[in-house]
Amino acid sequence: MIVYYLKLYVSTLVVFLAIDMVWLAVVARGFYREKLGFLLSNEPNWWAAIAFYLLFVAAILVFAIVPGLQAGSLRKALLLGGFFGLATYATYDLTNQATVKNWPWIVTLVDMVWGTALATSVSCLGYLAGRWLR
């Protein structure tokens, strides 16, 4: 069973990284540069980024994919994943909205939509991977 969950985690991590890298490097790169350039570092803190990705994917598994698999319900995985993405991205962005001077509302809105779409997509593909790996 541990091997199954390890394979599920790795496959979900690969999917998450692929989708998020397209978003960050291609789709939204100019958007974040334009809206948050005054805050962006020239080089990301890779340790923090890696820690985020590893933890976030584990949480998607725990809170969305595994419950969906246990229930035999893709719908459950999608709904839980989407809500998880919305709540986590909203936590980050709304906290910034409350505490960072001149934090753009459009970034908050775009990030919340993106977090929902990303976690829903990853939950879907992770659920399908979990079914296939069984």
Secondary structure by P-SEA (a helix, b strand, c coil): caaaaaaaaaaaaaaaaaaaaaaaccccaaaaaaacccccccccaaaaaaaaaaaaaaaaaaccaaaaaaaccaaaaaaaaaaaaaaaaaaaaaaaaaccccccaaaaaaaaaaaaaaaaaaaaaaaaaaaaac
